[in-house]
Amino acid sequence: MNTTTDRSQTNPFPGLRPFKEDEEHLFFGRENQVDAMVNKLAETRFLAVVGTSGSGKSSLVNCGLRPALRQGLMARAGTAWRMAQFRPGNDPIGAMACALAQDGVLFRDRAAADLSLAEIIEATLRMSKLGLIDICEQAALDEGVNLLVVVDQFEELFRYRQLGDQSIAEQAAAFVNLLLEVKERANCRIYVVLTMRSDFLGDCTQFPGLAEAINAGQYLVPRMTRDERRAAIEGQRSVIREKINQLKSQIVGAEAQVKSFSDQITSVRGEAENIAPLVAKGLIARPRILQLERTAYGLEGQIADATANIAKYRQAVAEQQQQMAQLDNDRMAEITKDLRDTQAKQLEVIPKSMNAKAVLGRMDIRSPYTGRVVALNVLKSIVLGPKPQYLSNLAHRQPRLGHRRSPSPGKRDHGTCGCPASRTGPTCRETVDRHAMKSMAGMP
């Protein structure tokens, strides 16, 4: 067993490099993003995956989009796909030709000729802007087979174009025309996917039609939500737990082998001791003793190998447990960051709330009936309290202005207010004010 290779295949942390397609089982938490990308590609057949450096654009295509297409998530396209992926570099058409010339992409078991398959494809691509469509027609793919062309790190096209070499600029323009022409053909079964850093979006205007195509098929890689990050961490934990269980099973098996070999050695040596007197008397040939000794030595060597494997397995378990602890630390750091952000927001809100209370405490209003200035402290419970229904209570209880005749200057009516002056006539305006302010404060 190659422990190093096995650990590299099950390590859910690829580091700075992007995930590869065969690492799909290590890629978690972005299912919703993959669904959105598939839908966008189905609509436009030209998808531009845009994001900042390190946002996971290539990983999202390698372990998300490509496996999803093979599994048939784009229902109308089916599950038969040929895929070519490359980086443009300083020779984008040549890089595309090499990717398309890979065995099983367009041609299978093509007989050798004077020119290599990559040279034939490159010559076809350079003939016109229909070159990509023409080479696919020459390949005579089966009915229902689709071709996916993935241009990874599309921004390299702009970097090399900035060198000022006229030939590179012309190749870049021809390369872009090959991709855009595919988008214009409605009945074409070729799909184009680009991955590009978002800070190069403005450079797309250097090529006619490219900005419009990217606007129609752009997918900006979003930041993972809290649930998505949790799903990613839990998925990685499940991979590590599965690996730990496998290693522990191998340790148990190796320990059982050690015990079996030890028992066999004991049996062989016991037999050698039993026949030693017979060998000494010449009743049994001496080669039998030598054969038993060689068997015992061989079993000791197997015990040493099994013991070494046990040590390797235990070391691998320790490394996996260390990765598990790293995941727990990352999760704890994320929770701590969220908690600090929440506390910071609270510290921003509390002074504003105190200032609002202080302002309300200093504000006054004028009574609509008597003109008397009334303190607005009673409104604190309405504006800042948990019962906004006081406003509706006030609207129902407070009399509408203009329905009663205003008394003459200097006169007061004391009809039903309870004042000793009179028991008849209109309602006392001061009493109405008191009732209104009590209603605003929630008092009976």
C-alpha positions as CSV (number, residue, x, y, z in Angstrom):
1,M,0.0,0.0,0.0
2,N,1.2,3.4,-0.9
3,T,0.2,5.5,2.1
4,T,1.3,8.8,0.7
5,T,-0.6,8.4,-2.6
6,D,-3.7,7.2,-0.7
7,R,-3.6,10.2,1.6
8,S,-3.3,12.6,-1.3
9,Q,-6.4,11.1,-3.0
10,T,-8.5,11.5,0.2
11,N,-7.2,14.8,1.4
12,P,-10.2,17.2,1.2
13,F,-7.7,20.2,1.1
14,P,-6.1,20.6,-2.3
15,G,-4.4,23.8,-1.2
16,L,-3.9,26.6,-3.7
17,R,-4.6,24.5,-6.8
18,P,-8.2,24.1,-8.0
19,F,-10.2,20.9,-7.5
20,K,-9.9,18.4,-10.4
21,E,-12.9,16.6,-11.9
22,D,-12.0,13.3,-10.3
23,E,-12.1,15.0,-6.9
24,E,-15.9,15.6,-7.1
25,H,-16.3,13.4,-4.0
26,L,-14.3,16.0,-2.0
27,F,-16.3,19.1,-3.3
28,F,-19.2,20.2,-1.1
29,G,-21.5,23.1,-0.4
30,R,-22.0,24.6,-3.8
31,E,-24.9,22.6,-5.2
32,N,-27.1,25.7,-5.6
33,Q,-24.4,27.5,-7.6
34,V,-24.0,24.5,-9.9
35,D,-27.7,24.4,-10.6
36,A,-27.6,28.1,-11.5
37,M,-24.7,27.6,-13.8
38,V,-26.4,24.7,-15.6
39,N,-29.5,26.8,-16.1
40,K,-27.5,29.8,-17.5
41,L,-25.5,27.5,-19.8
42,A,-28.8,25.9,-21.1
43,E,-30.2,29.3,-21.9
44,T,-27.3,30.9,-23.7
45,R,-24.8,28.1,-24.6
46,F,-22.1,30.6,-23.6
47,L,-21.3,30.8,-19.9
48,A,-18.8,33.2,-18.4
49,V,-17.9,32.2,-14.8
50,V,-16.5,35.4,-13.3
51,G,-15.1,36.0,-9.9
52,T,-12.2,37.4,-7.9
53,S,-8.9,35.5,-7.7
54,G,-9.3,32.4,-5.4
55,S,-13.1,32.5,-5.4
56,G,-13.2,28.9,-6.8
57,K,-14.1,29.5,-10.4
58,S,-12.1,26.6,-11.9
59,S,-13.1,24.3,-9.0
60,L,-16.7,25.1,-9.6
61,V,-16.4,24.2,-13.3
62,N,-14.3,21.1,-12.7
63,C,-16.1,19.5,-9.8
64,G,-19.5,21.2,-10.2
65,L,-20.5,21.9,-13.8
66,R,-18.8,19.1,-15.7
67,P,-20.0,16.3,-13.5
68,A,-23.5,17.8,-13.5
69,L,-23.6,17.8,-17.3
70,R,-22.4,14.2,-17.4
71,Q,-25.2,13.3,-14.9
72,G,-27.8,14.8,-17.1
73,L,-28.8,17.9,-15.1
74,M,-29.3,19.7,-18.4
75,A,-32.2,17.6,-19.4
76,R,-32.6,18.7,-23.0
77,A,-28.9,18.1,-23.8
78,G,-28.8,14.5,-22.4
79,T,-25.8,12.8,-20.8
80,A,-23.5,12.3,-23.8
81,W,-20.7,14.9,-23.6
82,R,-17.3,15.3,-25.0
83,M,-15.2,17.9,-23.1
84,A,-12.1,19.9,-24.0
85,Q,-10.5,22.2,-21.4
86,F,-7.4,24.4,-21.9
87,R,-5.8,27.7,-21.0
88,P,-5.3,30.1,-23.9
89,G,-1.8,31.3,-23.1
90,N,0.0,33.1,-26.0
91,D,-1.3,30.7,-28.6
92,P,-5.0,30.3,-27.9
93,I,-5.9,28.6,-31.2
94,G,-3.0,26.1,-30.8
95,A,-4.1,25.4,-27.3
96,M,-7.6,24.7,-28.4
97,A,-6.4,22.4,-31.2
98,C,-4.3,20.4,-28.7
99,A,-7.3,20.0,-26.3
100,L,-9.6,18.9,-29.2
101,A,-7.0,16.5,-30.4
102,Q,-7.0,14.5,-27.2
103,D,-8.2,10.9,-27.7
104,G,-11.9,10.6,-27.2
105,V,-12.8,14.3,-27.5
106,L,-13.6,14.5,-31.2
107,F,-11.8,11.5,-32.8
108,R,-11.0,8.0,-31.6
109,D,-8.2,5.8,-32.8
110,R,-7.4,8.0,-35.8
111,A,-4.7,6.5,-38.1
112,A,-1.4,8.3,-38.2
113,A,-0.8,10.5,-41.2
114,D,1.8,13.0,-42.4
115,L,0.3,15.7,-40.1
116,S,-0.6,15.1,-36.5
117,L,-4.2,15.3,-35.5
118,A,-3.5,18.6,-33.6
119,E,-2.0,20.2,-36.7
120,I,-5.0,19.2,-38.8
121,I,-7.4,20.6,-36.2
122,E,-5.4,23.8,-35.9
123,A,-5.3,24.3,-39.6
124,T,-9.1,23.9,-39.7
125,L,-9.6,26.4,-36.9
126,R,-7.5,29.0,-38.6
127,M,-9.4,28.9,-41.9
128,S,-12.4,31.0,-40.8
129,K,-14.5,31.9,-37.8
130,L,-16.5,28.7,-38.5
131,G,-13.5,26.5,-37.9
132,L,-14.8,25.1,-34.6
133,I,-18.1,24.2,-36.1
134,D,-16.4,22.7,-39.2
135,I,-14.1,20.4,-37.2
136,C,-17.0,19.2,-35.2
137,E,-18.9,18.3,-38.4
138,Q,-15.8,16.5,-39.7
139,A,-15.7,14.5,-36.5
140,A,-19.2,13.2,-37.3
141,L,-20.2,12.8,-33.6
142,D,-23.1,10.5,-32.9
143,E,-26.6,11.9,-32.6
144,G,-27.2,13.6,-29.2
145,V,-23.5,14.0,-28.4
146,N,-22.6,17.5,-27.2
147,L,-19.2,19.2,-27.1
148,L,-18.2,21.4,-24.1
149,V,-15.3,23.8,-24.7
150,V,-13.9,25.2,-21.4
151,V,-11.4,28.1,-21.6
152,D,-9.9,28.3,-18.2
153,Q,-8.3,31.6,-17.1
154,F,-9.6,33.5,-20.1
155,E,-7.8,36.6,-18.8
156,E,-4.5,35.3,-20.2
157,L,-5.8,36.4,-23.6
158,F,-5.6,40.1,-22.4
159,R,-2.2,39.7,-20.7
160,Y,-0.5,38.5,-23.8
161,R,-2.3,40.9,-26.0
162,Q,-0.9,43.8,-23.9
163,L,2.6,42.8,-25.0
164,G,2.1,44.7,-28.2
165,D,2.8,41.8,-30.6
166,Q,0.5,42.3,-33.6
167,S,0.4,38.5,-34.4
168,I,-0.7,37.7,-30.9
169,A,-3.5,40.4,-31.1
170,E,-4.7,38.9,-34.4
171,Q,-4.7,35.4,-33.0
172,A,-6.7,36.6,-30.0
173,A,-9.3,38.2,-32.2
174,A,-9.6,35.1,-34.3
175,F,-9.9,32.9,-31.3
176,V,-12.7,35.1,-29.8
177,N,-14.6,35.0,-33.2
178,L,-14.4,31.2,-33.1
179,L,-16.2,31.1,-29.7
180,L,-18.7,33.8,-30.6
181,E,-19.7,32.2,-33.8
182,V,-20.7,29.0,-31.9
183,K,-23.1,31.1,-29.8
184,E,-24.8,32.6,-32.9
185,R,-25.7,29.1,-34.3
186,A,-29.0,28.1,-32.7
187,N,-28.9,24.5,-33.9
188,C,-25.2,23.9,-32.8
189,R,-24.5,21.4,-30.1
190,I,-21.3,23.1,-28.9
191,Y,-21.3,24.8,-25.5
192,V,-18.6,27.3,-24.4
193,V,-17.6,28.0,-20.8
194,L,-15.1,30.7,-19.8
195,T,-13.5,31.3,-16.4
196,M,-12.2,34.8,-15.9
197,R,-11.2,37.1,-13.1
198,S,-13.7,39.9,-12.5
199,D,-11.0,42.7,-12.7
200,F,-10.6,41.9,-16.4
201,L,-14.3,42.4,-17.4
202,G,-13.5,45.9,-18.8
203,D,-11.0,44.4,-21.2
204,C,-13.7,42.4,-22.9
205,T,-14.7,45.5,-24.8
206,Q,-11.5,45.1,-26.9
207,F,-13.3,42.4,-28.9
208,P,-16.5,43.2,-30.8
209,G,-19.4,41.2,-29.5
210,L,-17.6,39.7,-26.5
211,A,-18.9,42.1,-24.0
212,E,-22.5,41.5,-25.2
213,A,-22.0,37.7,-25.0
214,I,-20.6,37.9,-21.5
215,N,-23.4,40.1,-20.3
216,A,-25.9,37.6,-21.5
217,G,-24.2,34.5,-20.0
218,Q,-22.3,35.9,-17.0
219,Y,-22.3,34.1,-13.7
220,L,-20.6,36.0,-10.9
221,V,-19.4,33.5,-8.3
222,P,-21.1,34.5,-5.1
223,R,-19.7,34.3,-1.6
224,M,-20.7,31.0,0.1
225,T,-23.5,31.5,2.6
226,R,-23.2,30.2,6.2
227,D,-25.2,27.1,5.4
228,E,-23.0,26.4,2.4
229,R,-19.8,26.8,4.4
230,R,-21.3,24.5,7.0
231,A,-22.2,21.9,4.4
232,A,-18.7,22.1,2.9
233,I,-17.1,21.6,6.3
234,E,-19.4,18.7,7.2
235,G,-18.7,17.1,3.9
236,Q,-15.0,17.3,4.4
237,R,-15.4,15.9,7.9
238,S,-17.4,12.9,6.5
239,V,-14.5,12.2,4.1
240,I,-12.0,12.3,6.9
241,R,-14.2,10.1,9.2
242,E,-14.6,7.5,6.4
243,K,-10.8,7.5,5.9
244,I,-10.1,7.1,9.6
245,N,-12.6,4.2,9.8
246,Q,-10.8,2.5,6.8
247,L,-7.4,3.0,8.5
248,K,-8.6,1.6,11.8
249,S,-10.0,-1.4,9.9
250,Q,-6.6,-1.9,8.3
251,I,-4.9,-1.6,11.7
252,V,-7.2,-4.3,13.1
253,G,-6.5,-6.6,10.1
254,A,-2.7,-6.0,10.4
255,E,-2.8,-6.8,14.1
256,A,-4.7,-10.0,13.4
257,Q,-2.0,-10.9,10.9
258,V,0.7,-10.3,13.5
259,K,-1.1,-12.6,15.9
260,S,-1.6,-15.3,13.3
261,F,2.1,-15.1,12.3
262,S,3.1,-15.3,15.9
263,D,1.0,-18.4,16.5
264,Q,2.5,-20.0,13.4
265,I,6.1,-19.2,14.6
266,T,5.2,-20.8,18.0
267,S,3.9,-23.9,16.2
268,V,6.9,-24.2,13.9
269,R,9.4,-23.8,16.7
270,G,7.5,-26.2,18.9
271,E,7.7,-28.8,16.1
272,A,11.4,-28.1,15.6
273,E,12.0,-28.8,19.4
274,N,10.0,-32.0,19.3
275,I,11.9,-33.5,16.3
276,A,15.3,-32.3,17.5
277,P,16.0,-35.6,19.5
278,L,14.8,-37.7,16.5
279,V,17.2,-35.8,14.2
280,A,20.0,-36.3,16.6
281,K,19.4,-40.1,16.5
282,G,19.2,-40.1,12.7
283,L,15.5,-41.1,12.7
284,I,14.5,-37.8,10.8
285,A,16.6,-36.1,8.2
286,R,18.3,-32.8,9.2
287,P,16.8,-30.8,6.2
288,R,13.5,-30.9,8.0
289,I,14.9,-28.8,10.8
290,L,16.4,-26.4,8.3
291,Q,13.0,-26.1,6.6
292,L,11.2,-25.2,9.8
293,E,13.9,-22.6,10.7
294,R,13.5,-20.9,7.3
295,T,9.7,-20.9,7.8
296,A,10.1,-19.3,11.2
297,Y,12.4,-16.6,9.7
298,G,9.9,-15.9,6.9
299,L,7.1,-15.5,9.4
300,E,9.2,-13.1,11.5
301,G,9.8,-11.0,8.4
302,Q,6.1,-10.9,7.7
303,I,5.5,-9.8,11.3
304,A,8.0,-7.0,10.8
305,D,6.2,-5.8,7.6
306,A,2.8,-6.0,9.3
307,T,4.1,-4.0,12.3
308,A,5.5,-1.4,10.0
309,N,2.2,-1.1,8.2
310,I,0.4,-0.7,11.6
311,A,2.8,2.2,12.4
312,K,2.0,3.8,9.0
313,Y,-1.7,3.4,9.5
314,R,-1.6,4.9,12.9
315,Q,0.4,7.8,11.6
316,A,-2.2,8.3,8.8
317,V,-4.9,8.3,11.5
318,A,-3.1,10.9,13.4
319,E,-2.8,13.1,10.3
320,Q,-6.5,12.7,9.5
321,Q,-7.4,13.6,13.1
322,Q,-5.2,16.7,12.8
323,Q,-7.1,17.7,9.7
324,M,-10.4,17.2,11.6
325,A,-9.1,19.4,14.4
326,Q,-8.2,22.0,11.7
327,L,-11.7,21.9,10.4
328,D,-13.0,22.4,14.0
329,N,-10.7,25.4,14.5
330,D,-11.8,26.9,11.2
331,R,-15.4,26.5,12.2
332,M,-14.8,28.0,15.6
333,A,-12.9,30.9,14.0
334,E,-15.8,31.5,11.7
335,I,-18.4,31.5,14.5
336,T,-16.2,33.9,16.5
337,K,-16.0,36.3,13.6
338,D,-19.7,36.2,13.2
339,L,-20.2,36.9,16.9
340,R,-17.8,39.8,16.8
341,D,-19.6,41.3,13.8
342,T,-22.9,41.0,15.6
343,Q,-21.5,42.6,18.7
344,A,-20.0,45.4,16.6
345,K,-23.4,46.1,15.1
346,Q,-25.0,46.2,18.5
347,L,-22.4,48.7,19.7
348,E,-23.4,50.9,16.7
349,V,-27.1,50.6,17.4
350,I,-27.1,51.3,21.2
351,P,-25.7,54.9,21.0
352,K,-28.3,55.7,18.2
353,S,-31.1,54.3,20.4
354,M,-29.9,56.4,23.4
355,N,-29.7,59.5,21.2
356,A,-33.2,58.9,19.9
357,K,-34.5,58.6,23.5
358,A,-32.8,61.8,24.5
359,V,-34.2,63.7,21.5
360,L,-37.7,62.4,22.3
361,G,-37.3,63.5,25.9
362,R,-36.5,67.1,24.8
363,M,-39.3,67.4,22.2
364,D,-42.6,69.1,22.8
365,I,-45.9,69.3,20.9
366,R,-48.7,71.8,20.9
367,S,-52.2,70.7,21.8
368,P,-54.6,71.0,18.8
369,Y,-57.5,72.3,21.0
370,T,-56.1,74.6,23.6
371,G,-52.7,75.5,22.1
372,R,-51.1,74.3,25.3
373,V,-47.5,72.9,25.0
374,V,-47.5,69.2,26.1
375,A,-44.3,67.2,26.7
376,L,-43.7,64.3,24.3
377,N,-42.3,61.9,26.8
378,V,-45.4,59.8,26.5
379,L,-44.4,59.0,22.9
380,K,-41.2,57.1,23.9
381,S,-43.2,53.9,24.5
382,I,-44.7,54.3,21.1
383,V,-41.6,55.0,19.0
384,L,-39.2,52.8,20.9
385,G,-41.5,50.3,22.7
386,P,-42.7,46.9,21.6
387,K,-46.3,47.9,21.2
388,P,-46.9,49.9,18.0
389,Q,-50.7,49.3,18.4
390,Y,-50.8,52.4,20.5
391,L,-50.7,54.5,17.3
392,S,-53.9,52.8,16.1
393,N,-55.5,53.2,19.5
394,L,-54.7,56.9,19.3
395,A,-56.2,57.2,15.8
396,H,-59.5,55.6,17.1
397,R,-59.8,57.4,20.3
398,Q,-58.7,61.0,19.5
399,P,-61.6,63.2,18.1
400,R,-61.3,64.5,14.7
401,L,-60.6,68.2,14.4
402,G,-63.3,70.6,13.0
403,H,-66.4,68.5,14.0
404,R,-67.3,70.8,16.9
405,R,-67.7,74.5,17.1
406,S,-64.8,76.2,18.7
407,P,-65.9,78.2,21.8
408,S,-65.7,82.0,21.8
409,P,-62.5,83.5,23.1
410,G,-62.3,83.6,26.8
411,K,-65.2,81.1,27.3
412,R,-65.0,77.5,28.3
413,D,-67.5,74.7,27.9
414,H,-67.8,72.1,30.7
415,G,-70.4,69.7,29.4
416,T,-69.3,66.2,30.1
417,C,-65.7,66.7,31.4
418,G,-66.7,66.4,35.0
419,C,-65.8,70.1,35.8
420,P,-68.0,71.7,38.4
421,A,-68.8,74.7,36.1
422,S,-71.4,72.9,34.0
423,R,-72.9,69.5,33.3
424,T,-74.2,70.3,29.8
425,G,-72.8,71.4,26.5
426,P,-69.8,70.3,24.4
427,T,-66.9,68.2,25.7
428,C,-64.2,70.2,27.5
429,R,-61.2,70.5,25.1
430,E,-58.6,70.2,27.9
431,T,-60.3,66.9,29.0
432,V,-60.0,65.7,25.4
433,D,-56.3,66.5,25.4
434,R,-55.8,64.6,28.6
435,H,-57.7,61.6,27.2
436,A,-55.7,61.7,24.0
437,M,-52.3,61.8,25.8
438,K,-53.4,58.9,28.1
439,S,-54.4,56.9,25.0
440,M,-51.0,57.6,23.5
441,A,-49.3,56.4,26.6
442,G,-51.5,53.2,26.8
443,M,-53.2,54.3,29.9
444,P,-56.9,53.5,30.5
